[in-house]
Amino acid sequence: MSTTPEHDQKFAKMTFASVYPHYVTKVEKKGRTVQELHQVIEWLTGFDVAKQQELIDQKVTFESFFEQATLHPNANLITGMICGYRIEEIETPLTKKARYLDKLVDELAKGKKMEKILRS
């Protein structure tokens, strides 16, 4: 599935700091913890809590966020639908990575077990 250039640019310019509070709200509303959210983000990106906070403080764009990240080798196992897009069919690498993160946060909020979310 192809995304539009405008859609992809939107992700590139969006800051991690602007989306992070929405992730926190989403998982806490469903009874999960910020620590679990941090664990999911660290699994996908390699960023520990201190680095996550540093990137929030710096207001880095998703483009910069994922340029600095070391994606988990099993990230390609993240599949399914998110916001009307089938993740495995997204062609733009940055958009795909951002949707990986969205999918993991969704799975956390839906109560999936951490072993399944972290593809272990």
Protein Blocks (a to p, Z undefined) as FASTA:
>chain_A
ZZdfklmmmmmmpcfklmmmmmmmmmmmnopafklmmmmmmmmnopafklmmmmmmnopa
fklmmmmpccdfklmmpgcjeehiafklpmblklmmmmmmmmmmmmmmnopafklmnoZZ
